[in-house]
């Protein structure tokens, strides 16, 4: 018998389906449950509790400022080489430990103060809002600005001056820690790049024989390298000093010297120039006897030693500095002062 032949009164009803375990479908399975009822905090109803929270936040911001000051003081007070025992860390650098602790406290207190401010003094009431298109309508923009103004008012940022001022102070002082650390980028140049070990009366020492140079030791067409008297190769600062004081000496017929001052600063045609290229500081070692040109092997900067060591080719920016020389009572070549200008490449302090 088909269902069409069953009398209508004998067909199952919705009540029969429910009785046999059929699942009822909710009218709106995605209904908005709504927000729970807002429960005020003690700071919302008790101004004394709010004042206590305000003082706590201000204390944290002030502690951050003090920690920043301690960071800077630690950098000045503790030497780099000092090692101390601190339980449970063991033997540590007093400087590193103090810098890490003070900077950590400064940053933690700013974060803790901001969190405590948000949890106790700013409004904690949840607000539901409908999503809106990316392009805001004028009404929406006005609502956003109004919400922002309301949020600023509820945060107490304008009313609680103690919080605002201490927060600004803490945020302004923390970057000072980074400025102090810039000191570790290297020693200040001061005037160290402007002078070398050459001085009046210092003898020219042959770098091959370690003996004082005499005029007869330098022949026309030869290239000799010299260093200042008193500089020893086993000295701890030898490399630093020779990088500025390295000297090359050539002998040119006086009639071939074109630069008047170069001739005045020479001795019987013996001229002394810095060996350090003025491009990137490479040592110059290639000499052309016929042209009196010296060539830097790094980037082919070429200087004319018969014309004040001016640049005639290559990327070097200026001529090689000259050292004024003479002869002392023993007949040895000596310096009559330092170089006429800083040696090597141009640097930021060159005036």
Phi, psi and omega per residue, in radians:
X1 nan 2.269 -3.137
X2 -1.455 2.883 -3.127
X3 -1.158 -0.408 3.142
X4 -1.226 -0.386 -3.119
X5 -1.592 -0.146 3.132
X6 -1.350 2.332 3.114
X7 -1.047 2.538 -3.066
X8 -1.056 -0.592 -3.101
X9 -1.228 -0.320 3.132
X10 -1.604 -0.058 3.128
X11 -1.269 2.590 3.133
X12 -1.176 2.538 3.125
X13 -1.852 3.030 3.130
X14 -1.095 -0.583 3.125
X15 -1.165 -0.652 3.115
X16 -1.135 -0.678 3.118
X17 -1.111 -0.729 3.134
X18 -1.137 -0.642 3.139
X19 -1.160 -0.541 -3.141
X20 -1.583 0.275 3.030
X21 1.628 0.263 3.102
X22 -1.166 2.516 -3.095
X23 -1.505 2.236 3.079
X24 -1.458 2.410 -3.135
X25 -1.663 2.255 3.126
X26 -1.158 2.660 -3.136
X27 -1.108 -0.735 3.125
X28 -2.433 1.671 -3.090
X29 -1.186 -0.252 -3.109
X30 -1.937 0.525 -3.129
X31 -1.146 2.490 3.124
X32 -1.239 2.054 -3.134
X33 -1.260 -0.250 -3.126
X34 1.465 2.964 -3.136
X35 -1.577 2.545 3.072
X36 -1.138 2.771 -3.138
X37 -1.113 2.350 -3.123
X38 -1.246 2.276 3.101
X39 -1.887 2.041 -3.101
X40 -1.157 2.563 3.064
X41 -1.491 2.950 -3.133
X42 -1.133 -0.555 3.120
X43 -1.206 -0.374 3.141
X44 -1.333 -0.435 -3.061
X45 -1.992 -0.243 -3.100
X46 -2.177 1.917 -3.114
X47 -1.143 -0.503 3.094
X48 -1.149 -0.691 3.074
X49 -1.142 -0.652 3.099
X50 -1.127 -0.692 3.101
X51 -1.127 -0.671 3.103
X52 -1.095 -0.756 3.100
X53 -1.105 -0.690 3.119
X54 -1.085 -0.762 3.124
X55 -1.152 -0.609 3.108
X56 -1.113 -0.788 3.128
X57 -1.129 -0.753 3.118
X58 -1.090 -0.665 3.103
X59 -1.081 -0.736 3.137
X60 -1.131 -0.738 3.115
X61 -1.143 -0.704 3.110
X62 -1.137 -0.711 3.092
X63 -1.077 -0.621 3.072
X64 -1.100 -0.744 3.110
X65 -1.091 -0.750 3.124
X66 -1.121 -0.661 3.117
X67 -1.154 -0.639 3.080
X68 -1.120 -0.739 3.082
X69 -1.087 -0.716 3.105
X70 -1.125 -0.610 3.084
X71 -1.038 -0.854 -3.131
X72 -1.131 -0.720 3.127
X73 -1.118 -0.705 3.128
X74 -1.083 -0.673 -3.138
X75 -1.085 -0.577 -3.114
X76 -1.479 -0.652 -2.970
X77 -1.402 -0.851 -2.972
X78 -1.467 2.253 3.083
X79 -1.282 2.726 -3.093
X80 -1.157 -0.554 -3.023
X81 -1.529 -0.097 -3.050
X82 -1.331 2.207 3.106
X83 -2.034 2.297 -3.126
X84 -2.260 2.791 3.079
X85 -1.727 2.144 3.117
X86 -2.255 2.077 3.109
X87 -1.343 2.414 0.017
X88 -1.697 0.304 -3.047
X89 -1.414 -0.389 -3.106
X90 1.563 -2.627 -3.134
X91 -1.447 2.060 -3.099
X92 -2.355 2.853 3.051
X93 -1.249 2.205 -3.134
X94 -1.101 -0.602 3.136
X95 -1.192 -0.870 -3.117
X96 -1.098 -0.719 -3.126
X97 -1.121 -0.787 -3.113
X98 -1.180 -0.682 3.117
X99 -1.143 -0.760 3.140
X100 -1.132 -0.757 -3.117
X101 -1.157 -0.820 -3.072
X102 -1.191 -0.716 3.114
X103 -1.184 -0.666 3.090
X104 -1.094 -0.756 3.111
X105 -1.116 -0.714 -3.125
X106 -1.074 -0.793 -3.122
X107 -1.262 -0.681 -3.141
X108 -1.106 -0.730 -3.085
X109 -1.167 -0.609 3.076
X110 -1.121 -0.808 3.126
X111 -1.124 -0.780 -3.141
X112 -1.125 -0.679 3.110
X113 -1.124 -0.729 3.129
X114 -1.140 -0.717 3.134
X115 -1.147 -0.782 -3.133
X116 -1.122 -0.664 3.091
X117 -1.073 -0.809 -3.103
X118 -1.161 -0.630 -3.042
X119 -1.444 -0.381 -3.053
X120 -2.006 -0.481 -3.027
X121 -2.016 -0.583 3.095
X122 -1.307 2.752 -3.124
X123 -1.121 2.346 3.130
X124 -1.946 0.246 -3.124
X125 -1.385 2.198 -3.133
X126 -1.340 2.448 -3.140
X127 -2.189 2.200 3.097
X128 -1.663 2.416 -3.133
X129 -2.486 2.569 -3.141
X130 -1.315 2.593 3.045
X131 -1.186 2.609 -3.107
X132 -2.301 2.820 3.119
X133 -1.068 2.804 -3.139
X134 -1.074 -0.719 3.114
X135 -1.446 1.940 -3.052
X136 -1.385 2.484 3.044
X137 -1.385 2.811 3.112
X138 -0.968 -0.658 3.130
X139 -1.135 -0.673 3.138
X140 -1.169 -0.748 3.118
X141 -1.062 -0.707 3.107
X142 -1.116 -0.669 3.122
X143 -1.154 -0.697 3.127
X144 -1.084 -0.790 3.129
X145 -1.122 -0.657 3.106
X146 -1.159 -0.715 3.100
X147 -1.112 -0.687 3.124
X148 -1.119 -0.768 3.114
X149 -1.104 -0.681 3.116
X150 -1.163 -0.698 3.109
X151 -1.134 -0.700 3.102
X152 -1.101 -0.685 3.123
X153 -1.186 -0.691 -3.124
X154 -1.240 -0.470 3.133
X155 -1.260 -0.289 -3.112
X156 1.344 0.236 -3.080
X157 -1.076 -0.701 3.139
X158 -1.457 -0.513 -3.067
X159 -1.488 -0.616 -3.084
X160 -1.677 1.521 -3.053
X161 -1.169 -0.544 -3.133
X162 -1.089 -0.762 3.110
X163 -1.115 -0.820 -3.079
X164 -1.086 -0.788 -3.082
X165 -1.209 -0.719 3.133
X166 -1.213 -0.602 3.092
X167 -1.139 -0.780 3.098
X168 -1.053 -0.710 3.133
X169 -1.106 -0.765 -3.134
X170 -1.147 -0.775 -3.132
X171 -1.183 -0.540 -3.140
X172 -1.315 -0.519 -3.055
X173 -1.538 -0.497 -3.120
X174 -1.004 -0.741 3.121
X175 -1.062 -0.334 3.101
X176 -1.059 -0.495 3.094
X177 -1.056 -0.740 3.116
X178 -1.157 -0.644 3.118
X179 -1.119 -0.665 3.123
X180 -1.138 -0.657 -3.120
X181 -1.157 -0.346 3.095
X182 -1.084 -0.376 3.117
X183 -1.087 -0.453 -3.116
X184 -1.422 0.029 3.091
X185 -1.180 -0.313 3.104
X186 2.658 2.907 3.124
X187 -1.172 2.574 3.096
X188 -1.156 2.434 -3.082
X189 -1.160 -0.514 -3.094
X190 0.864 -2.235 3.108
X191 -2.027 0.344 -3.079
X192 -1.143 -0.505 -3.121
X193 -1.424 -0.157 -3.093
X194 -1.571 -0.267 -3.055
X195 -2.344 2.797 3.104
X196 -2.253 -3.026 3.116
X197 -1.325 -0.185 3.134
X198 -1.189 2.373 3.120
X199 -2.682 2.899 -3.107
X200 -1.058 2.227 3.121
X201 1.668 -0.148 3.129
X202 -1.337 2.197 -3.129
X203 -1.304 2.664 3.082
X204 -1.528 2.072 -3.091
X205 -1.797 2.200 3.107
X206 -1.130 2.183 -3.077
X207 -1.273 -0.264 3.103
X208 -1.545 -0.632 -3.071
X209 -1.891 -0.218 -3.056
X210 1.021 0.493 3.102
X211 -2.006 2.648 3.088
X212 -1.062 2.477 3.138
X213 -1.488 2.425 3.055
X214 -1.992 2.704 -3.112
X215 -0.974 -0.629 -3.117
X216 -1.254 -0.235 3.097
X217 -1.321 -0.320 -3.082
X218 -1.848 1.974 -3.123
X219 -1.817 2.787 3.134
X220 -1.075 2.289 3.124
X221 1.610 -0.105 -3.137
X222 -1.634 2.778 3.059
X223 -2.183 2.110 -3.093
X224 -2.143 2.496 3.111
X225 -1.912 2.420 -3.075
X226 -2.375 2.815 3.073
X227 -2.371 2.873 -3.091
X228 -1.222 2.613 3.041
X229 -1.085 2.376 3.129
X230 1.678 -0.192 3.120
X231 -1.578 2.065 -3.109
X232 -1.819 2.503 -3.095
X233 -1.183 -0.423 3.134
X234 -1.592 0.097 3.114
X235 -1.277 2.588 -3.072
X236 -1.160 -0.432 -3.112
X237 -1.842 0.333 -3.079
X238 -1.051 -0.860 -3.080
X239 -1.092 -0.672 -3.133
X240 -1.164 -0.714 -3.084
X241 -1.367 -0.680 -3.116
X242 -1.211 -0.436 3.099
X243 -1.116 -0.384 3.099
X244 -1.821 -0.525 -2.982
X245 -1.755 -0.047 -3.112
X246 -0.990 2.336 -2.991
X247 -2.235 2.450 2.995
X248 -2.068 2.437 -3.028
X249 -2.201 2.281 3.048
X250 -2.322 2.786 3.094
X251 -2.043 2.172 -3.113
X252 -2.134 2.504 3.041
X253 -1.020 2.236 -3.098
X254 -0.892 -0.560 -3.131
X255 -1.226 -0.337 -3.124
X256 -1.543 -0.155 -3.132
X257 -1.420 2.089 -3.048
X258 -1.533 -0.547 -3.059
X259 -1.507 2.186 -3.071
X260 -1.126 -0.782 -3.131
X261 -1.165 -0.649 3.090
X262 -1.020 -0.717 3.133
X263 -1.151 -0.697 3.128
X264 -1.145 -0.595 -3.101
X265 -1.506 -0.012 -3.136
X266 -1.679 3.104 3.048
X267 -2.336 1.894 3.141
X268 0.933 0.690 3.120
X269 1.511 -0.067 3.082
X270 -1.476 2.077 -3.131
X271 -2.028 2.570 -3.123
X272 -2.189 2.154 3.125
X273 -2.225 2.752 3.065
X274 -1.086 2.451 3.123
X275 -1.484 -0.143 -3.035
X276 -1.574 2.112 -3.131
X277 -1.108 2.488 -3.110
X278 -1.491 0.154 3.073
X279 -1.543 -1.289 3.107
X280 -2.213 0.243 3.010
X281 1.563 0.304 3.096
X282 -1.255 2.642 3.071
X283 -1.353 2.290 -3.136
X284 -1.521 2.340 -3.066
X285 -2.517 0.012 -3.090
X286 -1.889 2.157 -3.046
X287 -2.226 2.272 3.068
X288 -1.748 1.980 -3.034
X289 -1.115 -0.691 -3.015
X290 -1.279 -0.654 -3.074
X291 -1.724 -0.210 -3.057
X292 1.070 0.564 3.071
X293 -1.715 2.493 3.003
X294 -2.022 2.492 -3.036
X295 -2.114 2.297 3.040
X296 -1.428 2.204 -3.076
X297 -1.276 -0.237 -3.073
X298 -1.342 -0.942 -3.069
X299 -2.323 0.341 2.992
X300 1.112 0.463 2.992
X301 -1.157 2.353 -3.049
X302 -2.134 2.360 -3.091
X303 -2.173 2.500 3.134
X304 -1.729 1.839 -3.105
X305 -1.277 -0.219 3.091
X306 -1.565 -0.064 -3.115
X307 -2.344 0.930 3.072
X308 1.223 0.331 3.141
X309 0.995 0.632 3.115
X310 -1.269 2.748 -3.134
X311 -1.391 2.214 3.082
X312 -2.006 -0.162 3.103
X313 -2.872 2.605 3.025
X314 1.724 -3.137 -3.004
X315 -1.477 -0.055 -3.124
X316 -1.031 2.484 -3.040
X317 -1.585 -0.391 -3.116
X318 -2.684 2.985 -3.033
X319 -1.242 2.953 3.078
X320 -1.366 2.360 3.090
X321 -1.142 2.507 3.141
X322 -1.845 2.557 3.079
X323 -1.887 2.205 3.117
X324 -1.347 2.268 -3.053
X325 -2.241 2.839 3.080
X326 -2.703 -2.853 -3.140
X327 -2.188 2.340 -3.140
X328 -1.543 -3.043 -3.084
X329 -1.121 -0.468 3.132
X330 -1.453 -0.042 -3.137
X331 1.478 0.250 3.119
X332 -1.711 2.630 3.084
X333 -1.226 2.405 3.130
X334 -2.430 2.761 3.084
X335 -1.430 2.562 3.078
X336 -1.878 0.312 3.127
X337 2.735 -2.896 3.092
X338 -1.639 3.127 3.067
X339 -1.038 2.681 -3.096
X340 -1.289 -0.242 3.095
X341 -2.741 2.906 3.126
X342 -1.009 2.492 -3.102
X343 -1.527 2.874 3.042
X344 1.389 -2.891 -3.098
X345 -1.111 2.812 3.048
X346 -1.127 2.511 3.125
X347 -2.330 2.934 -2.940
X348 -1.136 -0.376 -3.080
X349 -1.613 -0.078 -3.121
X350 -1.115 2.235 -3.087
X351 -1.976 nan nan
